[in-house]
Amino acid sequence: MLCISSCMPAVAMASPTFSDLCFIRYDHHHHDHKDLRRWRIRTTAATSASASAYPLFSNQIQQTKDSPSRHKFYQETLKTARDKFTREISFQSKDKDISLAKALLYVAAEDEAFMAFNREMDARSLLNERIDVCSPSDTKEWDSVEQMPLDGKTISEWLAELDAIAKEVEAELVSREIGCHLVEVLDAVNLVLFELRGFKRSPVLVDFKHSYLHSVLSSGCGSAILLSIIYIEVCCRLGLTIVGSRVGEDFLIWPQTGYPEELFKVTSGHSLFAIVNGKCVEDPRSMASDLTGTSLLGLEIATNRDIIGIALANLIRLHWKRASRSNYGLMLTSPLRHVHNAAEEPNKAVPLLRPQDLRLAIMASERLLILQPHNWALRRDHGMMLYYNREYGKAVQELSICMAFAPEEEAQILEPFVEKLHLMRLESSWKSLGHTGQLRVP
């Protein structure tokens, strides 16, 4: 199945002065005790990081005046889904105890609740305009996140779907009247997933549904990382541990074994390593041609938290791409270049983006920050998304914290932009008070 591309979101792209795309964990940040302001920023980092565990969209629901009970219902659903996701990936839990499927289904539940709220508000707006549409009051309600329908099934029913796939593999092995040799088990998994069930990789991720676990289980078409997760989850139910690692721009998976050289022995024209990674590209062996049993031992095995992080980073990339579709070539870090370019118009308007997709990107970024709170590049991108969403106060806070973690040269690039955001926030407050004058933003 599965050598997959794990390239990180295009949202992390910046001018040449910035580090490359990849979201990288940072275990420490640069200390600069000469800069008192940055020192004070550090003292607030922990508070802000914990605050990011809760969806910013809940504030939007609170501010809407119509049907307060419905809005409270959606607000509680969003918070509950985020809380359950946070508990599932909590650093107080052992990594091996984290359920990839359950964590990603909570991600889907939160995003679906957000989109359902938007659909309901659209329907109410049409009703207010006296257009003949079905009343949103007919929408089926649920009592808890666990009962929330995702493509017609609850979270527990989607987990049961993975159980059913594993049972199909077991039935295939019984029908062959063979033992549980590793090669035969993996061959049966491939047969059930890719031939009987017809799972396939979406070549170009345009439809965001291909990046949500329940949609992939329903349609059989999805992103490479989600196909890897399904493969891992099915094998786990069969008592077979599958591990994975980034290899360049790809993510390779293989069965955990004490004899890795056996993975590269060719049988019937294919090695065991090629069998596991054989459905991703036309010739997967070319992507893994440099790997051997010895070099495989030197790879850093991805944790469950790492794998969830890859899935979330792909969501950020996808939703940002959809949000900025009408602004060709726009990158999150584009304004950072402009503020240093004297030829640019200083008060250039913030580009208009698709609000739902931008909010979904922000929500995915919030979750990834729970996993990687010290990742300065991720926090920078998160702050820039808040800037594009015109949440200048929150953008100032996130970018200020980013400056505390970032290398000195990156902090120097961010500082004038943060100062500009301070003034933009003041201007927004000025206009909200009914003043007609305009503050000049240098």
Long-range contacts (C-beta under 8 A, 24 or more apart in sequence): 1-190, 1-193, 1-194, 1-227, 1-228, 1-231, 1-253, 1-276, 1-277, 1-278, 1-279, 1-280, 2-224, 2-227, 2-228, 2-231, 2-251, 2-252, 2-253, 2-276, 2-277, 2-279, 2-280, 3-247, 3-250, 3-251, 3-252, 3-277, 3-280, 3-281, 3-284, 3-287, 3-288, 4-201, 4-223, 4-224, 4-225, 4-227, 4-228, 4-250, 4-251, 4-252, 4-280, 5-224, 5-249, 5-250, 5-251, 6-225, 6-246, 6-249, 6-250, 6-251, 6-310, 7-249, 8-313, 8-317, 9-313, 9-314, 9-316, 9-317, 9-318, 9-320, 9-381, 10-317, 10-320, 10-321, 10-331, 11-316, 11-317, 11-320, 11-331, 11-332, 11-361, 11-381, 11-385, 12-332, 12-377, 12-378, 12-381, 13-331, 13-332, 13-333, 14-331, 14-332, 14-333, 14-336, 15-333, 15-336, 15-337, 17-409, 17-410, 17-413, 18-333, 18-336, 18-377, 18-410, 18-413, 19-377, 19-410, 23-309, 23-313, 23-368, 23-372, 23-375, 23-377, 23-378, 24-375, 24-377, 25-372, 25-374, 25-375, 26-374, 26-375, 26-376, 26-405, 27-374, 28-374, 29-374, 29-376, 29-404, 29-405, 29-406, 30-405, 30-406, 30-407, 30-408, 32-408, 38-403, 38-404, 38-411, 41-400, 41-401, 41-403, 41-404, 42-401, 42-404, 44-397, 44-401, 45-373, 45-401, 45-404, 45-405, 48-397, 48-398, 48-401, 49-369, 49-370, 49-373, 49-401, 52-366, 52-369, 52-370, 52-382, 53-82, 53-83, 53-86, 53-366, 53-370, 54-79, 54-82, 54-366, 55-79, 55-82, 55-110, 55-114, 55-363, 55-366, 56-359, 56-362, 56-363, 56-366, 56-391, 56-394, 57-114, 57-359, 57-363, 61-117, 64-121, 66-124, 67-124, 70-120, 71-117, 73-141, 74-113, 74-114, 74-116, 74-117, 77-109, 77-110, 77-113, 77-145, 77-148, 78-110, 78-113, 78-114, 80-144, 80-145, 81-106, 81-107, 81-109, 81-110, 81-113, 81-145, 82-106, 82-110, 82-366, 82-367, 84-145, 85-110, 85-367, 85-370, 86-370, 89-304, 89-305, 89-308, 89-370, 89-371, 95-303, 95-304, 95-305, 96-304, 98-304, 98-305, 98-308, 100-229, 100-232, 100-233, 100-304, 100-307, 100-308, 101-158, 101-159, 101-162, 101-213, 101-229, 101-233, 102-155, 102-159, 103-308, 104-212, 104-213, 104-226, 104-229, 104-308, 104-311, 105-150, 105-155, 105-158, 105-159, 105-213, 105-214, 106-145, 106-155, 107-212, 107-311, 107-312, 107-315, 107-364, 107-367, 108-150, 108-212, 108-213, 108-214, 108-215, 109-145, 109-148, 109-150, 109-155, 110-363, 111-212, 111-360, 111-363, 112-148, 112-150, 113-148, 114-356, 114-359, 114-360, 114-363, 115-356, 115-360, 118-356, 150-214, 151-214, 151-215, 151-218, 152-218, 153-214, 153-218, 158-213, 158-214, 158-217, 161-217, 162-217, 162-230, 162-233, 162-234, 162-237, 163-237, 165-192, 165-193, 165-197, 165-230, 165-234, 166-234, 166-237, 166-238, 168-192, 168-196, 168-197, 169-234, 169-238, 170-238, 182-240, 182-255, 182-257, 182-272, 183-267, 183-272, 183-275, 185-235, 185-238, 185-240, 186-240, 186-255, 186-272, 186-275, 186-276, 187-275, 189-231, 189-234, 189-235, 189-238, 190-275, 190-278, 190-279, 192-234, 193-230, 193-231, 193-234, 194-279, 199-227, 199-230, 200-279, 201-227, 201-279, 201-280, 205-314, 205-318, 208-315, 208-318, 208-319, 208-322, 208-357, 208-360, 211-311, 211-314, 211-315, 211-318, 223-311, 223-314, 224-251, 224-280, 225-251, 225-307, 225-310, 225-311, 225-314, 226-311, 227-279, 228-253, 228-307, 229-307, 229-311, 231-276, 232-307, 242-276, 243-301, 243-302, 244-301, 244-302, 244-307, 245-299, 245-300, 245-301, 245-302, 246-300, 246-302, 247-287, 247-288, 247-291, 247-299, 250-287, 251-302, 251-310, 252-277, 252-287, 252-288, 252-291, 253-277, 254-296, 259-293, 260-293, 260-294, 260-296, 260-297, 261-292, 261-293, 261-294, 262-293, 263-293, 263-296, 264-291, 264-292, 264-293, 305-371, 308-371, 309-368, 309-371, 309-372, 312-364, 312-365, 312-367, 312-368, 312-371, 313-364, 313-368, 315-360, 315-361, 315-364, 316-361, 316-364, 316-365, 316-368, 316-381, 319-357, 319-358, 319-360, 319-361, 319-364, 320-357, 320-358, 320-361, 320-385, 322-354, 322-357, 323-353, 323-354, 323-355, 323-357, 323-358, 323-361, 323-388, 324-351, 324-353, 324-354, 325-354, 326-352, 326-353, 326-354, 327-351, 327-352, 327-353, 332-381, 332-384, 332-385, 332-388, 333-380, 333-381, 333-384, 335-384, 335-387, 335-417, 336-384, 336-413, 336-414, 336-417, 339-416, 339-417, 339-420, 340-413, 340-416, 346-441, 346-442, 347-440, 347-441, 350-387, 350-388, 350-390, 351-388, 353-388, 353-389, 355-389, 358-385, 358-388, 358-389, 359-389, 361-385, 362-386, 362-389, 374-405, 375-405, 376-402, 376-405, 376-406, 376-407, 376-410, 377-406, 379-405, 380-406, 380-410, 380-414, 387-421, 390-428, 392-421, 392-424, 392-425, 392-428, 393-425, 395-421, 396-421, 396-422, 396-425
